[in-house]
Structures are given as structure tokens and as C-alpha cells.
């Protein structure tokens, strides 16, 4: 029993910690997964607004200077469009 607990304890310390994803990384990943070029793993100049219907509009700038608008409908549908 003691050996089992030692093995279990060793396994707990060997499991790598999960990395938290920042909001900027999440937005950049969404832009990339929708087929747009956004080099790097993060965005800057993030602005967000929500209308009365619950639709969310997020605008962000990628490291290459490209500005994108991410629209999330109240039902969860996501679309991305380049602004410049």
C-alpha cells in the first residue's frame, strides 16, 4: 500500500501543468482557424462590444498590422472579417 501511494504521488508531480490561454491568444487562434493570416500567437488593441440582442463584436490587431473584426452571434455563431 505504501508503495502504491509513493507511485501515485510521483505520478501527480510528473503531470505537466496546464497552461492558461490568454484572451488575446484565444482571439488570435479564432482568426487563424477561420482562415485569415495572423502571425504570432496573440493580438493587441482588443475592443469588445455587446448589443441588446446579445451579439458580441470584437476588434483586434494582429502583429502584422492587419485589423480584424470577430462577430459572435447570440446563438454562438462566429464570423471573422478583415477591416483593412
LOKOL-784616 format. One record per atom (N, C-alpha, C, O): residue in one letter; x, y, z; atom name. Coordinates in steps of 0.05 Angstrom, whole numbers, always signed. Layout:
N
<rec res="A" px="X" py="Y" pz="Z" atom="CA"/>
...
//
This chain:
84
<rec res="X" px="+17" py="-24" pz="+0" atom="N"/>
<rec res="X" px="+0" py="+0" pz="+0" atom="CA"/>
<rec res="X" px="+17" py="+25" pz="+0" atom="C"/>
<rec res="X" px="+12" py="+45" pz="-14" atom="O"/>
<rec res="X" px="+39" py="+24" pz="+16" atom="N"/>
<rec res="X" px="+56" py="+47" pz="+17" atom="CA"/>
<rec res="X" px="+70" py="+52" pz="-10" atom="C"/>
<rec res="X" px="+73" py="+75" pz="-18" atom="O"/>
<rec res="X" px="+77" py="+31" pz="-23" atom="N"/>
<rec res="X" px="+90" py="+33" pz="-49" atom="CA"/>
<rec res="X" px="+70" py="+45" pz="-70" atom="C"/>
<rec res="X" px="+78" py="+62" pz="-86" atom="O"/>
<rec res="X" px="+45" py="+37" pz="-68" atom="N"/>
<rec res="X" px="+24" py="+48" pz="-86" atom="CA"/>
<rec res="X" px="+21" py="+78" pz="-82" atom="C"/>
<rec res="X" px="+19" py="+93" pz="-102" atom="O"/>
<rec res="X" px="+21" py="+87" pz="-58" atom="N"/>
<rec res="X" px="+18" py="+115" pz="-52" atom="CA"/>
<rec res="X" px="+42" py="+131" pz="-62" atom="C"/>
<rec res="X" px="+39" py="+153" pz="-72" atom="O"/>
<rec res="X" px="+66" py="+119" pz="-60" atom="N"/>
<rec res="X" px="+90" py="+133" pz="-70" atom="CA"/>
<rec res="X" px="+89" py="+135" pz="-100" atom="C"/>
<rec res="X" px="+97" py="+156" pz="-111" atom="O"/>
<rec res="X" px="+80" py="+114" pz="-113" atom="N"/>
<rec res="X" px="+78" py="+115" pz="-143" atom="CA"/>
<rec res="X" px="+57" py="+136" pz="-151" atom="C"/>
<rec res="X" px="+61" py="+151" pz="-169" atom="O"/>
<rec res="X" px="+35" py="+136" pz="-137" atom="N"/>
<rec res="X" px="+13" py="+155" pz="-143" atom="CA"/>
<rec res="X" px="+23" py="+184" pz="-138" atom="C"/>
<rec res="X" px="+17" py="+202" pz="-155" atom="O"/>
<rec res="X" px="+37" py="+188" pz="-117" atom="N"/>
<rec res="X" px="+48" py="+215" pz="-111" atom="CA"/>
<rec res="X" px="+68" py="+223" pz="-133" atom="C"/>
<rec res="X" px="+69" py="+246" pz="-141" atom="O"/>
<rec res="X" px="+85" py="+205" pz="-141" atom="N"/>
<rec res="X" px="+105" py="+211" pz="-162" atom="CA"/>
<rec res="X" px="+90" py="+218" pz="-188" atom="C"/>
<rec res="X" px="+99" py="+236" pz="-203" atom="O"/>
<rec res="X" px="+69" py="+204" pz="-195" atom="N"/>
<rec res="X" px="+54" py="+210" pz="-219" atom="CA"/>
<rec res="X" px="+41" py="+237" pz="-219" atom="C"/>
<rec res="X" px="+40" py="+251" pz="-239" atom="O"/>
<rec res="X" px="+32" py="+245" pz="-196" atom="N"/>
<rec res="X" px="+19" py="+272" pz="-193" atom="CA"/>
<rec res="X" px="+39" py="+294" pz="-199" atom="C"/>
<rec res="X" px="+33" py="+314" pz="-212" atom="O"/>
<rec res="X" px="+64" py="+290" pz="-190" atom="N"/>
<rec res="X" px="+84" py="+311" pz="-194" atom="CA"/>
<rec res="X" px="+95" py="+310" pz="-222" atom="C"/>
<rec res="X" px="+108" py="+329" pz="-231" atom="O"/>
<rec res="X" px="+92" py="+288" pz="-237" atom="N"/>
<rec res="X" px="+102" py="+286" pz="-264" atom="CA"/>
<rec res="X" px="+83" py="+297" pz="-285" atom="C"/>
<rec res="X" px="+91" py="+303" pz="-307" atom="O"/>
<rec res="X" px="+58" py="+300" pz="-278" atom="N"/>
<rec res="X" px="+38" py="+310" pz="-297" atom="CA"/>
<rec res="X" px="+44" py="+340" pz="-302" atom="C"/>
<rec res="X" px="+45" py="+355" pz="-283" atom="O"/>
<rec res="X" px="+47" py="+347" pz="-327" atom="N"/>
<rec res="X" px="+53" py="+375" pz="-333" atom="CA"/>
<rec res="X" px="+29" py="+393" pz="-326" atom="C"/>
<rec res="X" px="+6" py="+385" pz="-330" atom="O"/>
<rec res="X" px="+34" py="+417" pz="-317" atom="N"/>
<rec res="X" px="+13" py="+436" pz="-311" atom="CA"/>
<rec res="X" px="+1" py="+446" pz="-337" atom="C"/>
<rec res="X" px="+15" py="+451" pz="-356" atom="O"/>
<rec res="X" px="-25" py="+450" pz="-337" atom="N"/>
<rec res="X" px="-39" py="+461" pz="-360" atom="CA"/>
<rec res="X" px="-33" py="+491" pz="-362" atom="C"/>
<rec res="X" px="-31" py="+505" pz="-342" atom="O"/>
<rec res="X" px="-29" py="+500" pz="-386" atom="N"/>
<rec res="X" px="-23" py="+529" pz="-390" atom="CA"/>
<rec res="X" px="-49" py="+543" pz="-394" atom="C"/>
<rec res="X" px="-67" py="+535" pz="-409" atom="O"/>
<rec res="X" px="-52" py="+566" pz="-381" atom="N"/>
<rec res="X" px="-75" py="+582" pz="-385" atom="CA"/>
<rec res="X" px="-72" py="+598" pz="-412" atom="C"/>
<rec res="X" px="-51" py="+608" pz="-418" atom="O"/>
<rec res="X" px="-93" py="+599" pz="-427" atom="N"/>
<rec res="X" px="-93" py="+614" pz="-452" atom="CA"/>
<rec res="X" px="-105" py="+641" pz="-447" atom="C"/>
<rec res="X" px="-126" py="+644" pz="-435" atom="O"/>
<rec res="X" px="-90" py="+662" pz="-455" atom="N"/>
<rec res="X" px="-99" py="+689" pz="-451" atom="CA"/>
<rec res="X" px="-121" py="+695" pz="-472" atom="C"/>
<rec res="X" px="-125" py="+682" pz="-492" atom="O"/>
<rec res="X" px="-136" py="+716" pz="-466" atom="N"/>
<rec res="X" px="-158" py="+725" pz="-484" atom="CA"/>
<rec res="X" px="-146" py="+732" pz="-511" atom="C"/>
<rec res="X" px="-158" py="+726" pz="-532" atom="O"/>
<rec res="X" px="-123" py="+746" pz="-511" atom="N"/>
<rec res="X" px="-110" py="+754" pz="-536" atom="CA"/>
<rec res="X" px="-102" py="+730" pz="-553" atom="C"/>
<rec res="X" px="-105" py="+730" pz="-577" atom="O"/>
<rec res="X" px="-92" py="+709" pz="-540" atom="N"/>
<rec res="X" px="-85" py="+684" pz="-554" atom="CA"/>
<rec res="X" px="-110" py="+670" pz="-565" atom="C"/>
<rec res="X" px="-109" py="+660" pz="-588" atom="O"/>
<rec res="X" px="-131" py="+671" pz="-550" atom="N"/>
<rec res="X" px="-156" py="+658" pz="-559" atom="CA"/>
<rec res="X" px="-168" py="+673" pz="-584" atom="C"/>
<rec res="X" px="-177" py="+659" pz="-602" atom="O"/>
<rec res="X" px="-167" py="+699" pz="-584" atom="N"/>
<rec res="X" px="-177" py="+714" pz="-607" atom="CA"/>
<rec res="X" px="-159" py="+709" pz="-631" atom="C"/>
<rec res="X" px="-170" py="+705" pz="-653" atom="O"/>
<rec res="X" px="-133" py="+709" pz="-628" atom="N"/>
<rec res="X" px="-115" py="+703" pz="-650" atom="CA"/>
<rec res="X" px="-119" py="+676" pz="-661" atom="C"/>
<rec res="X" px="-119" py="+672" pz="-686" atom="O"/>
<rec res="X" px="-124" py="+656" pz="-644" atom="N"/>
<rec res="X" px="-129" py="+629" pz="-654" atom="CA"/>
<rec res="X" px="-156" py="+628" pz="-669" atom="C"/>
<rec res="X" px="-157" py="+614" pz="-690" atom="O"/>
<rec res="X" px="-176" py="+642" pz="-660" atom="N"/>
<rec res="X" px="-201" py="+643" pz="-675" atom="CA"/>
<rec res="X" px="-197" py="+655" pz="-703" atom="C"/>
<rec res="X" px="-208" py="+644" pz="-722" atom="O"/>
<rec res="X" px="-182" py="+676" pz="-705" atom="N"/>
<rec res="X" px="-177" py="+688" pz="-731" atom="CA"/>
<rec res="X" px="-162" py="+669" pz="-749" atom="C"/>
<rec res="X" px="-169" py="+666" pz="-773" atom="O"/>
<rec res="X" px="-142" py="+655" pz="-739" atom="N"/>
<rec res="X" px="-127" py="+636" pz="-755" atom="CA"/>
<rec res="X" px="-144" py="+613" pz="-764" atom="C"/>
<rec res="X" px="-143" py="+604" pz="-787" atom="O"/>
<rec res="X" px="-160" py="+602" pz="-745" atom="N"/>
<rec res="X" px="-177" py="+579" pz="-752" atom="CA"/>
<rec res="X" px="-198" py="+586" pz="-773" atom="C"/>
<rec res="X" px="-209" py="+568" pz="-786" atom="O"/>
<rec res="X" px="-205" py="+611" pz="-775" atom="N"/>
<rec res="X" px="-224" py="+620" pz="-795" atom="CA"/>
<rec res="X" px="-211" py="+625" pz="-822" atom="C"/>
<rec res="X" px="-224" py="+635" pz="-841" atom="O"/>
<rec res="X" px="-185" py="+619" pz="-824" atom="N"/>
<rec res="X" px="-171" py="+621" pz="-850" atom="CA"/>
<rec res="X" px="-158" py="+648" pz="-856" atom="C"/>
<rec res="X" px="-151" py="+653" pz="-879" atom="O"/>
<rec res="X" px="-154" py="+665" pz="-836" atom="N"/>
<rec res="X" px="-142" py="+691" pz="-841" atom="CA"/>
<rec res="X" px="-113" py="+690" pz="-830" atom="C"/>
<rec res="X" px="-107" py="+675" pz="-812" atom="O"/>
<rec res="X" px="-96" py="+707" pz="-842" atom="N"/>
<rec res="X" px="-68" py="+708" pz="-834" atom="CA"/>
<rec res="X" px="-65" py="+726" pz="-809" atom="C"/>
<rec res="X" px="-73" py="+749" pz="-809" atom="O"/>
<rec res="X" px="-55" py="+714" pz="-788" atom="N"/>
<rec res="X" px="-49" py="+729" pz="-764" atom="CA"/>
<rec res="X" px="-24" py="+716" pz="-751" atom="C"/>
<rec res="X" px="-27" py="+700" pz="-733" atom="O"/>
<rec res="X" px="-1" py="+725" pz="-760" atom="N"/>
<rec res="X" px="+24" py="+712" pz="-749" atom="CA"/>
<rec res="X" px="+27" py="+719" pz="-720" atom="C"/>
<rec res="X" px="+17" py="+739" pz="-710" atom="O"/>
<rec res="X" px="+41" py="+702" pz="-706" atom="N"/>
<rec res="X" px="+44" py="+706" pz="-678" atom="CA"/>
<rec res="X" px="+21" py="+692" pz="-663" atom="C"/>
<rec res="X" px="+3" py="+681" pz="-676" atom="O"/>
<rec res="X" px="+23" py="+692" pz="-637" atom="N"/>
<rec res="X" px="+3" py="+677" pz="-622" atom="CA"/>
<rec res="X" px="-16" py="+695" pz="-606" atom="C"/>
<rec res="X" px="-31" py="+686" pz="-589" atom="O"/>
<rec res="X" px="-14" py="+721" pz="-611" atom="N"/>
<rec res="X" px="-30" py="+739" pz="-596" atom="CA"/>
<rec res="X" px="-38" py="+764" pz="-613" atom="C"/>
<rec res="X" px="-27" py="+768" pz="-634" atom="O"/>
<rec res="X" px="-58" py="+779" pz="-603" atom="N"/>
<rec res="X" px="-67" py="+803" pz="-616" atom="CA"/>
<rec res="X" px="-65" py="+826" pz="-596" atom="C"/>
<rec res="X" px="-61" py="+822" pz="-572" atom="O"/>
<rec res="X" px="-67" py="+850" pz="-607" atom="N"/>
<rec res="X" px="-67" py="+874" pz="-589" atom="CA"/>
<rec res="X" px="-90" py="+892" pz="-596" atom="C"/>
<rec res="X" px="-105" py="+886" pz="-614" atom="O"/>
<rec res="X" px="-93" py="+914" pz="-582" atom="N"/>
<rec res="X" px="-114" py="+933" pz="-586" atom="CA"/>
<rec res="X" px="-141" py="+920" pz="-588" atom="C"/>
<rec res="X" px="-156" py="+925" pz="-607" atom="O"/>
<rec res="X" px="-148" py="+904" pz="-569" atom="N"/>
<rec res="X" px="-173" py="+890" pz="-569" atom="CA"/>
<rec res="X" px="-195" py="+908" pz="-557" atom="C"/>
<rec res="X" px="-193" py="+919" pz="-536" atom="O"/>
<rec res="X" px="-217" py="+910" pz="-573" atom="N"/>
<rec res="X" px="-241" py="+924" pz="-563" atom="CA"/>
<rec res="X" px="-264" py="+906" pz="-567" atom="C"/>
<rec res="X" px="-266" py="+891" pz="-586" atom="O"/>
<rec res="X" px="-283" py="+908" pz="-548" atom="N"/>
<rec res="X" px="-306" py="+889" pz="-548" atom="CA"/>
<rec res="X" px="-331" py="+905" pz="-542" atom="C"/>
<rec res="X" px="-332" py="+923" pz="-525" atom="O"/>
<rec res="X" px="-353" py="+898" pz="-556" atom="N"/>
<rec res="X" px="-379" py="+910" pz="-551" atom="CA"/>
<rec res="X" px="-400" py="+888" pz="-554" atom="C"/>
<rec res="X" px="-398" py="+869" pz="-569" atom="O"/>
<rec res="X" px="-422" py="+892" pz="-539" atom="N"/>
<rec res="X" px="-445" py="+873" pz="-539" atom="CA"/>
<rec res="X" px="-470" py="+890" pz="-544" atom="C"/>
<rec res="X" px="-474" py="+910" pz="-531" atom="O"/>
<rec res="X" px="-486" py="+881" pz="-564" atom="N"/>
<rec res="X" px="-511" py="+896" pz="-569" atom="CA"/>
<rec res="X" px="-534" py="+885" pz="-552" atom="C"/>
<rec res="X" px="-530" py="+866" pz="-537" atom="O"/>
<rec res="X" px="-557" py="+897" pz="-555" atom="N"/>
<rec res="X" px="-580" py="+890" pz="-539" atom="CA"/>
<rec res="X" px="-589" py="+861" pz="-544" atom="C"/>
<rec res="X" px="-602" py="+849" pz="-527" atom="O"/>
<rec res="X" px="-584" py="+850" pz="-568" atom="N"/>
<rec res="X" px="-592" py="+823" pz="-575" atom="CA"/>
<rec res="X" px="-573" py="+802" pz="-564" atom="C"/>
<rec res="X" px="-578" py="+778" pz="-566" atom="O"/>
<rec res="X" px="-550" py="+811" pz="-553" atom="N"/>
<rec res="X" px="-530" py="+792" pz="-543" atom="CA"/>
<rec res="X" px="-509" py="+785" pz="-562" atom="C"/>
<rec res="X" px="-492" py="+768" pz="-557" atom="O"/>
<rec res="X" px="-508" py="+798" pz="-585" atom="N"/>
<rec res="X" px="-487" py="+794" pz="-605" atom="CA"/>
<rec res="X" px="-462" py="+809" pz="-596" atom="C"/>
<rec res="X" px="-463" py="+832" pz="-587" atom="O"/>
<rec res="X" px="-439" py="+795" pz="-598" atom="N"/>
<rec res="X" px="-414" py="+807" pz="-589" atom="CA"/>
<rec res="X" px="-396" py="+814" pz="-613" atom="C"/>
<rec res="X" px="-394" py="+798" pz="-632" atom="O"/>
<rec res="X" px="-384" py="+837" pz="-613" atom="N"/>
<rec res="X" px="-366" py="+846" pz="-634" atom="CA"/>
<rec res="X" px="-339" py="+851" pz="-621" atom="C"/>
<rec res="X" px="-337" py="+867" pz="-602" atom="O"/>
<rec res="X" px="-318" py="+838" pz="-631" atom="N"/>
<rec res="X" px="-291" py="+841" pz="-621" atom="CA"/>
<rec res="X" px="-274" py="+851" pz="-644" atom="C"/>
<rec res="X" px="-274" py="+839" pz="-665" atom="O"/>
<rec res="X" px="-259" py="+872" pz="-639" atom="N"/>
<rec res="X" px="-240" py="+882" pz="-659" atom="CA"/>
<rec res="X" px="-212" py="+879" pz="-647" atom="C"/>
<rec res="X" px="-207" py="+886" pz="-623" atom="O"/>
<rec res="X" px="-193" py="+870" pz="-663" atom="N"/>
<rec res="X" px="-166" py="+865" pz="-654" atom="CA"/>
<rec res="X" px="-146" py="+869" pz="-676" atom="C"/>
<rec res="X" px="-153" py="+866" pz="-700" atom="O"/>
<rec res="X" px="-121" py="+875" pz="-669" atom="N"/>
<rec res="X" px="-99" py="+879" pz="-688" atom="CA"/>
<rec res="X" px="-79" py="+857" pz="-685" atom="C"/>
<rec res="X" px="-69" py="+851" pz="-663" atom="O"/>
<rec res="X" px="-72" py="+844" pz="-707" atom="N"/>
<rec res="X" px="-51" py="+823" pz="-708" atom="CA"/>
<rec res="X" px="-24" py="+836" pz="-709" atom="C"/>
<rec res="X" px="-21" py="+860" pz="-715" atom="O"/>
<rec res="X" px="-3" py="+821" pz="-702" atom="N"/>
<rec res="X" px="+25" py="+832" pz="-702" atom="CA"/>
<rec res="X" px="+33" py="+843" pz="-730" atom="C"/>
<rec res="X" px="+51" py="+860" pz="-731" atom="O"/>
<rec res="X" px="+21" py="+833" pz="-752" atom="N"/>
<rec res="X" px="+29" py="+843" pz="-778" atom="CA"/>
<rec res="X" px="+14" py="+869" pz="-786" atom="C"/>
<rec res="X" px="+17" py="+879" pz="-808" atom="O"/>
<rec res="X" px="-2" py="+879" pz="-767" atom="N"/>
<rec res="X" px="-17" py="+904" pz="-772" atom="CA"/>
<rec res="X" px="-45" py="+901" pz="-783" atom="C"/>
<rec res="X" px="-60" py="+920" pz="-784" atom="O"/>
<rec res="X" px="-52" py="+876" pz="-790" atom="N"/>
<rec res="X" px="-79" py="+871" pz="-800" atom="CA"/>
<rec res="X" px="-99" py="+873" pz="-778" atom="C"/>
<rec res="X" px="-95" py="+863" pz="-756" atom="O"/>
<rec res="X" px="-121" py="+887" pz="-783" atom="N"/>
<rec res="X" px="-142" py="+891" pz="-763" atom="CA"/>
<rec res="X" px="-166" py="+873" pz="-771" atom="C"/>
<rec res="X" px="-174" py="+873" pz="-794" atom="O"/>
<rec res="X" px="-177" py="+859" pz="-751" atom="N"/>
<rec res="X" px="-199" py="+840" pz="-756" atom="CA"/>
<rec res="X" px="-222" py="+846" pz="-737" atom="C"/>
<rec res="X" px="-219" py="+857" pz="-715" atom="O"/>
<rec res="X" px="-246" py="+839" pz="-747" atom="N"/>
<rec res="X" px="-270" py="+840" pz="-731" atom="CA"/>
<rec res="X" px="-281" py="+812" pz="-728" atom="C"/>
<rec res="X" px="-286" py="+799" pz="-748" atom="O"/>
<rec res="X" px="-284" py="+804" pz="-703" atom="N"/>
<rec res="X" px="-296" py="+777" pz="-697" atom="CA"/>
<rec res="X" px="-324" py="+782" pz="-687" atom="C"/>
<rec res="X" px="-328" py="+796" pz="-667" atom="O"/>
<rec res="X" px="-344" py="+770" pz="-700" atom="N"/>
<rec res="X" px="-371" py="+773" pz="-692" atom="CA"/>
<rec res="X" px="-381" py="+746" pz="-681" atom="C"/>
<rec res="X" px="-378" py="+725" pz="-693" atom="O"/>
<rec res="X" px="-392" py="+748" pz="-657" atom="N"/>
<rec res="X" px="-403" py="+724" pz="-644" atom="CA"/>
<rec res="X" px="-433" py="+729" pz="-639" atom="C"/>
<rec res="X" px="-440" py="+747" pz="-624" atom="O"/>
<rec res="X" px="-450" py="+714" pz="-653" atom="N"/>
<rec res="X" px="-479" py="+718" pz="-650" atom="CA"/>
<rec res="X" px="-488" py="+707" pz="-623" atom="C"/>
<rec res="X" px="-474" py="+693" pz="-609" atom="O"/>
<rec res="X" px="-512" py="+715" pz="-615" atom="N"/>
<rec res="X" px="-523" py="+706" pz="-590" atom="CA"/>
<rec res="X" px="-526" py="+676" pz="-589" atom="C"/>
<rec res="X" px="-526" py="+664" pz="-568" atom="O"/>
<rec res="X" px="-529" py="+663" pz="-613" atom="N"/>
<rec res="X" px="-531" py="+634" pz="-614" atom="CA"/>
<rec res="X" px="-504" py="+620" pz="-615" atom="C"/>
<rec res="X" px="-503" py="+596" pz="-614" atom="O"/>
<rec res="X" px="-482" py="+636" pz="-616" atom="N"/>
<rec res="X" px="-455" py="+624" pz="-615" atom="CA"/>
<rec res="X" px="-441" py="+622" pz="-642" atom="C"/>
<rec res="X" px="-419" py="+612" pz="-643" atom="O"/>
<rec res="X" px="-454" py="+631" pz="-663" atom="N"/>
<rec res="X" px="-441" py="+630" pz="-690" atom="CA"/>
<rec res="X" px="-419" py="+651" pz="-692" atom="C"/>
<rec res="X" px="-423" py="+674" pz="-684" atom="O"/>
<rec res="X" px="-396" py="+643" pz="-702" atom="N"/>
<rec res="X" px="-373" py="+661" pz="-703" atom="CA"/>
<rec res="X" px="-366" py="+667" pz="-732" atom="C"/>
<rec res="X" px="-365" py="+649" pz="-749" atom="O"/>
<rec res="X" px="-361" py="+692" pz="-738" atom="N"/>
<rec res="X" px="-351" py="+700" pz="-765" atom="CA"/>
<rec res="X" px="-328" py="+720" pz="-761" atom="C"/>
<rec res="X" px="-328" py="+735" pz="-741" atom="O"/>
<rec res="X" px="-310" py="+720" pz="-780" atom="N"/>
<rec res="X" px="-287" py="+738" pz="-778" atom="CA"/>
<rec res="X" px="-285" py="+753" pz="-805" atom="C"/>
<rec res="X" px="-287" py="+741" pz="-826" atom="O"/>
<rec res="X" px="-280" py="+779" pz="-803" atom="N"/>
<rec res="X" px="-275" py="+794" pz="-828" atom="CA"/>
<rec res="X" px="-252" py="+814" pz="-824" atom="C"/>
<rec res="X" px="-248" py="+825" pz="-802" atom="O"/>
<rec res="X" px="-237" py="+817" pz="-845" atom="N"/>
<rec res="X" px="-214" py="+835" pz="-843" atom="CA"/>
<rec res="X" px="-224" py="+864" pz="-847" atom="C"/>
<rec res="X" px="-241" py="+869" pz="-865" atom="O"/>
<rec res="X" px="-214" py="+882" pz="-832" atom="N"/>
<rec res="X" px="-223" py="+910" pz="-833" atom="CA"/>
<rec res="X" px="-205" py="+927" pz="-851" atom="C"/>
<rec res="X" px="-215" py="+948" pz="-861" atom="O"/>
<rec res="X" px="-180" py="+921" pz="-854" atom="N"/>
<rec res="X" px="-162" py="+937" pz="-871" atom="CA"/>
<rec res="X" px="-148" py="+920" pz="-891" atom="C"/>
<rec res="X" px="-132" py="+931" pz="-907" atom="O"/>
//
